[in-house]
Amino acid sequence: MSTTRVTTPADTTSTAWLRRYHPGGNSPVRLVCFPHAGGSASFYHPLSARFAPGADVLAVQYPGRQDRRREPCLDDIGTLADRVVAELAALTPRPTAFFGHSMGAVLAFEVAWRLERAGLPGAPAALLASGRRGPSTHRDETVHRLDDEGVIAELRLLNGTEAAVLGDEEILRMALPAIRGDYRAIETYRCPPGRVVSCPITVLTGVDDPKTTAAEAEAWREHTTGAFRVREFPGGHFFLIGQQAAVASAIEVELDRVAGLG
């Protein structure tokens, strides 16, 4: 496990795996954000700016992208989850909520399950699963097997990759190995039967998301023994980009509840 320190202007306690873009070390509550397939920690910079310093906002940085581009990608959800668990368990405990979008929602669930099962610090008191069907559902998806043009076409269809990346051929080609690895991780993931967490789950979904039907979003219900709710938003798979304020409000509700204020 890497323990390389990454210095940022706002804080010096980020690690290779966990990025803290704004100070929040004394905050009463923590928010851990998990990126989508092909995404990076910086996707959550605006969310960090929105909630810090009231919340200690951490964004997971997967290997194989941005400043970790020289590291090999991890194309297995279980392996990624194990690495993130080790990082979170080493932090000073505080009331925590997880937020994950698309692949990040499944990874957040697997990390939460591992932390709870092992009785480790860092287990979330709330899980927000965005833009992803329930872990027990399955679609036969094979984007990771497509050629480069096929993967790029998928990215354009979902409109989740920054325009600067999609418009720059050199940057895009550099990012493709990580993107393909992430797609392999999520498309080969199979949730073991009966896997549940005790923390409440709130599902956020776009009403026009081609990747998640209403029934598939509802399927998250079987993965928690705690409270459950689904919130729908206008938009497609990356509804959270156009609905930033509404999504932030949903997160704020859970942070207040986790902190004992709601």
N, C-alpha and C positions, 0 to 999 in steps of 0.2 A: 504494500500500500504506500502510495506516495505521500510524503509529508512536506513537499516543497512549499515554501512560503511565497506568496505573491503580494508585493507591496502595492497598495493603491493610495491615491491622494487622500481619500476620506478615512481610511482605516488600514491598519497593518496586520489584521488578524484573519485575513482571508487565507485559504489553503488552495492547493491545486484543485480540490474537489468542491469546496464551498466558498462562494464569493459573497463578500459583504461590501456593497457599494456605498453605503452610508452608515455612519456611526449608529450603533444601537445596543452597545454592550451592557447598558444598565436598564434596558427596557424590561417591562414586566412580562412580556409575551414574545414568542418567536414565531415567525412565519418562514417555512422552508418551501421553496418553489422548484418544481421539477420540469425541465423543458420538454418540448415535443420532439419527435423524430427529426433529426437534422438541425435542431435548435441548439442554442447555447445559453449560458447563464445571463448574458447581456440582454436577452429578450425581456428579462424581468427588471431591468434597470428602472423603467418608469414606475413599476409597482413598489420597488424599494424606495424611490423618491416620495411616493405617495404615503407610505406608512412609517418610515423611519423619521425620527428616532423613537416614536411611540412604540414601535415593534422592532425587534431585531430581525431584519429580513435577510435571509440567506438564499442564494440561488445555486443550484447544483451545476457544476461544469463537468460534462462528460469528456473523456479523453478523445483525441482525434480531431479536435476543432480549435479554432482561434489560437491562443497561446499554447494549447496542448496538441496542436496539429501533428507534431512529430511523434506523438505517442500512438501505439496501436489502438484501434477502436475495440470496444468491448461489445460484441454482438449477441449477448445473452442477457436477458432481463435478470435472471437469478444472480449472475456474477456482478452486474451493476448494483443490484440491491445489496449484496453482501459488502461491497466496497463503501457504499453510502452509509450503511448501518455503522460500520466501524468509525467513520468520520463523525456522525451525529452522536454516537454513544460517548465520544470523548469530550463533548462540549459540556459546559456548565448547565445543568438541567434548569428548565423553566417551562411554564405552560406553552404548548406548541400546537400550531396548526400546519397541516400540509396542504399545498396547492399544486396540482399537476395537470398539465394539458396534454391530451391525446396520449402518446406513449408515456408521457410523464405522469399521467393519472394512474396507469397500471404500475409503474415503478414506485410511485408514492405508496400505493396499496401494499406492494410487496415489502417495502421498507417498513411500513407500519406494522405489518403482520410479524416480521422478524423481530422488531424491537419489543412488541408486546409478548410474543412467545418466549423470548429469552429473558424477559423482565429487565431489560436494559433501560437506562435513562435515554430520553429523547423521543419516546413513543408519543405520538400526537394525541391530543384530546379532541381533534376534529380533522376530518379529511374532506377536502373539496376536490372532486373529480370532474374535470372539465373536458368536454369534447371527446369523450370516449365511452364506448359501450361497456357493459358490465364484464368483469374479468372472465366469467364462465361462458360468455357467448363466444361464437366463433364464426369467422368468415374465411373463406379460402382465398387469401390475398398473397400475391407473389411479386410485389413491386421490386423487391430486392433481387429478383432474378432477371429483371429487364435490362436491356442495354442502357447506356448512359442517356440516350435521347428519351427512352421510356421513363426513366426516373425523373428527368427534368420536366417531362410533360405532366407527371403526377404532381410535382411541386407547383407548377403553374395552375393546375386545376384547383388545388386546395388553397392557393394564394397565401401560404403561410411563411414563405421565405422572403426575406427583405428584398425589395426591388433592386437594391444596389448589387446584391449577390446574383440574382437572376439575370441582370443586365450586363454583368461582367463575366465574359467567357472564362478568363483565367482564374478568377476567384471561384467561380462555380465548379470548374474542373478540380480545383484543389479541395473543395468541400465534398465532392461526390463520394469518396470512400467513407467518410463519416456518416453521410446521409444514408448510403446503402447499408452500412453496418447497423444503423438504428432501425431501418426498415426490417432487416433480417431479425433483429432482436424482438421486435414487437410482433412480426408476422409468424414467428416460430414459437411464440409464447403460448403455453397452455396452462391454465390455472388448475392446480390440483383440486379434486372434489372436496367440498366442505370447507374451503379456506375462508375464514371470516375474521374480522377485527371487532373489537368491542367499542371503538370510538364511533361517534356519529358520522355518517357520510352525507354530504350535500353534493348532488350532481348538478352541474351546469351544462346546458346543451343548447345548441343553435337549432331553431325550428326547421331550418333548411339544410342541416348537415347531412351530406350523403353518406357519412361514415357512421352515423348513430341514429337509429330510429327511436321513437318514443318508447317502444317495448324494450329495446336494447339498453336504453338509459335506465329504465325501471329495473332492469336485471341487477343493478348494483345493490338493490334492496337485500338480496339473499347473502350479501357479503358482510353484513354488520349485525351485531346483536344490539346496537344502539339505535338512536333516532335516525330517521332517513327522510330526505326530501329531494324533489327534483325541481329545478328552476329553469325555465325556458327563456331564451333571449332571441331577438330577431337576428338572422344571419345564418351563415353556413358553418363550415368546420372551424374557421378562425373568427367566429363571432366576437371573441373577446377583444379583438383589435378595434372593431367599430363600436363596441359596447364597454369601453374601458371604465367609464364612471359607474355604470350599473354593476359590472363585475366587481369593481373595487368595493362597492357598497355591500355586496354579498359577502365578500371576504371580511369586511369590517364587522359585520354582524357576528361572524364566527370568532373573530379575534376577541371581541368584547365578551362573548360567552365564555371563551376559554380563559380569559383573564378574570372572570367573575364579575364582569360589569354589565352583562346582558341578561 
